[in-house]
Amino acid sequence: MSAGVEGGLLVMAVGLFVILLLAEKMRPYKPVPTSSLRESFTTNASAFLFNNLVLNALSLSSLFVVAQRYGAHGLLHGLQDGPLKWALSFVFFDFAVYCWHFLGHKSERLWRLHKVHHSDKNIHVSTGLRFHVLDQLLEVGVKCIGVLAIGVTANVVVVCEIIRMFFVFFHHANVAVPGERWLSYLVITPSLHRVHHSTRRIEHDSNYGIVLAIWDMIFGTRKELAPEKFGLENVEATNILQLFSLAFVTEYYFARVLHLLPRAETRHDLKPAMIPLRARCRDQRPL
């Protein structure tokens, strides 16, 4: 894979972002007030710019350094470089990101970081830019481990990342996609990912896939429905400082201060009568 291919894919991803912005304006899936959309877009863009400055300065390049030095090892090292190896690398890499996303919802510590992404109450293409910088730094580390385990070359890493970015923009878009029902059995589509941004935990703990839809079908994490509301309850994060601070505010102490009552719905693997206060507050996830 040449630098020309990588550059072309990057241009296509940026072009898709612009196209989706226009599509949201002309044919939105759900109308969003202009003032609310502008505020959300500004916050998300600020987070993206800040995160990229930090990542570029600290460790984003480490992913590609690891690929250059150790990409010849790992599970696929014996395969000849070519389309088959590229395709398998992408599939395994996508599965690794699926697992990381799943853990981001199941681990209390990781959820503190990942909930920043879920705090947007208006789901649109710029929501794909809304992440906590520490969440992205940890993800870089996970991908480095994936490179070592799978044996992904540097060029393939670049292409995988650009394709992933392409789909992150796509499945956050506030647009109605023709033929989406059938397409959703191949890749993650906006209708599937809207469920993942539902306010209700029983709904947003699902559809963890980034590109391929097969992982959610295999592991039983796929849900098809139309959520009533997006974002997280009792959270108003309208600037970069508030977004960054969300990771350091726990649901437990937030509930104690505001005397919030836990919702009736609880995790399926716990009986309500046996859930201690800390667990109940975690299940509510108001932040």
N, C-alpha and C positions, 0 to 999 in steps of 0.2 A: 504494500500500500504506500503510495507516494505522498509527499507533502501537498501536492496538488489536490489529491482526493480529500485529504483532511481539511484543507482550506476551503474546498468546495462545500463539504458537509457543514462546516461552521457557518459559512455564508447562508446556506439553506436554512439552518436552524434560526439564525437571526431574522432571515426573511419570513420564516413561519411565524415567529413572534409578532412581527408587524402585521402580517396577513390576519392572524387571529385577533389582534386588537381591532382591526377594521371590521372583521366578521362579527365581533361582539357588539360593535356599534350599530351595524346594519341589521343583524339578525340575532339578537341575544336569546339565549334559552330562557333566562329570567331577567326582566327589567331591573336595573339597579340605579338608584338616584345618582345623578351626576356628582353631587358633592361627596357622597359616600364613596363612590368609585375613585374620585380624584384623591381623596384622603388615603384610601387603601393603596392605590398605585404609588403614591409618594412614599409611603412607609415601606412598601415592598422593594421599591427601587433603591431606597436608601440602604436597606439591609443588604441588598445584593452588592452595591458598590463597596460598602464597608467590609463585607465578608470576603470579597475578592481581593481587596487590598491586603487584608490580613493573611489570607490563604496563600496569595502569591509571595508574600514576604516570608512566611514561615514554612509551609510544608506542601503546598499543592504540587510543586515540582518534584517532591520526593516520590510521588506515585510513578512518574515517568522515569526517574532515575532508577528506581527499583526494577521497573520493566526493562530498561536498557541493560542493567547488570545481571538480572536474574531471570529474565523472561524465557531464557533458553532451558530452564529447568521446570519441574512441576509435572502435573498429570499428562499434559499434551506435548511434552518435550520431544517425544519420539515421532510425532507426526510431521510430515513434510509441510513446509510453509506453503499455504495455498487456501483456496476458498473453504475447504472442509474444516481446516484448523481455525480459520477466522470465524466461521459460523459456530463451531463448538465453543470457542473462546467466548463469544458473545452470549451464548446460551448459559454457560456456567457462570459468567460474570453477572448476568441478569439475575440468576438464582441467588448468588451471594448477596446482591443488593436487596432482593426480596426478604431474605433471612434477616438482614440488618434492620430493615423497615419493621418487620414483625417484632423483633426484640425492642425496637424503639417504643412500641406500644405496651409491651408486657413488662418491661423493667421500669420500676419507679424512677430510678436515677436517669435513665435514658429518656424517659417520657418528659422529664422536666425540661430537657432541651428540645425534644421534638414537638412539644405542645406549642412552641412558638409558631411553627408552620401551621398548626390547626387554629390559631387564634384569629385568623382572618374571617370576618363574618360575611364577606362577599367573595365568592369563589370566581375567579377570572384568571386570565393568562398570567398576570403579574404575581399571582399567588405562588407560582412556581419559582419565584425569586425569594420568597419569604422563609428564611431559615436562620437558626441561631448559628453563629460562627463556630462555637464549640461542637455543635452537632455535626457540622461539615468537616471539621478537623478530625473528629473520631471516624467519620465515614471514610476519609482519606486513608486512615490507618487500616481499616477493614479491607479496603480495596487493595492496599499494598499486600496484605496477607493473601488476598485472592489471587493476585498476580503471582506470588510465590507458589501457591498451591496448584494453580491451574497451568501456569506457564504461558502467560500472555505477553506477547512482544509489545514494544513501546508504541509502534504504529497502530496496532490493534487496540491498545488502551485508549489512544486518542480518539479513534473512530467510535469505540464503545461509549465513551463519555459524551461525544457529540450527539450520537443517536439517542442516548438516554436524555440529554437536555432537550432534544427535539420532542420526545414524547412527554416530558414533564410539562412543557409549554402546551402541548396538544391536549392532554387529559385534564388540565386545569381550566381550559377555555370555557367561557360561558356562551357556548354555541350549541345548536342542535345539528348533529351530523347525520346526513342521509345514510340509511343502511347501517346505522350504528349497532342495532341489535345483533346482527350477524357478525359485524366487525369485532364486537366485544368478545367473541369466542376465540379470537386470534391475538388481539392486543388490548391493552388497557385504553378505554375510551372515556370521554368526559362523563357520560352517564354512570359508568362504574365508579369513577373516582369521586363523583359528587357524594356518593354514599360514604366514602372514606372521610369526608369532611363534615358529616352530619354532627349536630350538637350532641346527640344521644350516643353514649359510649357503646351500647349494644349494636349500633349501626356503624360507628366509625372504627371499631376494631374489626375491620374487614378490608378486602380488596387492597392487599399490600403490594401487588405487582407494580412494576414501573413500566416495563415494555410488554413482555409476554403475559398473556392471560392464563396460561396453562398452570402456573404455580398455585394460584388461588383455587383453581378447579381440583387440582391434585390433593391439596391439603385442606380442602373444605372451608376456605376463608372467603369464598366468593358470595356476595349478596347483591341482589338486583332489586332496587326499590327507589322511590323518589323521596329524599329526606325533606322534612318540613323547614328546618333551619340549619344554617351553617355556622361554624365557629365554635367557641367554647363559652359556656355561661359565665356571667359575672367577671368577664375580662374585657377591658378596653385598652388595647395597645395601639396607639395612634402615632407613635414615633419610634425612632431607632433605640432610644434609651429605654423606653418601656418594653420594647421587644427583648432587648438584652437582659433586662431585669427579671422577666418572667421565669427564666430558668432557675432563679434563686429564691422564688416564692413558692413554698410548699402548700399543697391543698390542706394539709392537716392544720397548720397554724392559721391559714386563711379562714378555715371553717370555725376554729375556736374564737377568733376575733369577731367575726361577723355572725356567729351562732347560726350557721347554715344547717339546715336539716338535710340528711342524705336522701337521695331519690329512692323510690321504691324498687327500681330495677337494680339488681346486684349481679355480680359475676355468677355464671351458671355453676361454677364448681365450688361455691361456698353457700352454706345455708344462712339466711338472714339472721337467725337467732344467735349464730356463733360468730358473727362478724364484729371484731372490736372496732372502737372508734376510729383508729388510724386507718384500718382497712376500708371502713365505710367511706371515709373522706376521700381516700384514694379512688374508690370506685366512682364517686360522684364526679371527680375531675372538673371542678368549677373553673380551674385556670388552664 
